[in-house]
């Protein structure tokens, strides 16, 4: 073992000591505990057990990742009541990414490629929040053809396409791909995207270009904005300016999610399912946002239901992204 492995092993042993009897539970019981989680009950202990005994659980989690969308849907529907929800597939994604297990890359890309719409429905906010980092962390160094096929599929879900594209950028930031190679791919892809009828992915792509903070790419983004090739309600010149002025370290964290994975148990424990006590608290009715009064458009939307992804359109109806609208106002 090298020093990093020695340190990791010591950390696992210390974690097991802290867990006491819970740390010695049979693996089958731990998996069953993680599979269906009751609302309002933190998953911290079983997650800590899995992390402490990683080698014992990796193959089990890889088997979960090998499921197709229909199998995952069946397990979701098998929850015994509305107070329980299926989480094992989600935990498998995050834990394998935490360990940067390269065996997870091929099955994850296969799952996404099979049906991007189903993947978006099942993964929900993971797509816009963390999928790009998950893919990059488990990248196995293989041919990127299957991933690029998703990115370049005009009929695929635009958010899944964007997450896959951003993952390539993150791979470069993690030193897994040459930066020049990634920039060249983005430039070549930009030429193809100008002819796409739907501007949704092109709009997300413009933001991805800005994250390079490369002055050579700035004229292309500005031309797309001036020619109406991107949705100006979703991305603006001001936001592009903000990205270019951002500190590299801040953008690096937003892309790689390194701190999020370093504190994975705490991060997952903050999800709405684990912090409320009744399913009714998660209900979100978009019809309630409709109003004949223009004064209400843009008023702060206070979330009392499911988590809204930072990059999703804001539910207040302003047309801006949540992170640039009501999320900012709630933080302030």
Secondary structure, 3 states (H helix, E strand, C coil): CCHHHHHHHHHHHHHHHHHHHHHHCCHHHHHHHHHEEECCCCCHHHHHHHHHCHHHHHHHHHHHHCCCHHHHHHHHHCCCCCCEEECHHHHHHHHHHHCCCCHHHHHHHHHHHHCHHHHHHHHCHHHHHCHHHHHHHHCCCCCCHHHHHHHCCCCCCHHHHHHHHHHHHHHHHCCCCCHHHHHHHHHHHHHHHCCCCCCHHHHHHHHHHHCCCCHHHHHHHHHHHHCCCCCCCCCCHHHHHHHHHCCHHHHHHHHHCHHHHHCHHHHHHCCHHHHCCCHHHHCCCHHHHCCCCHHHCCCCCCCCCCCCCCCCECCCCCCCEHHHCHHHHHHC
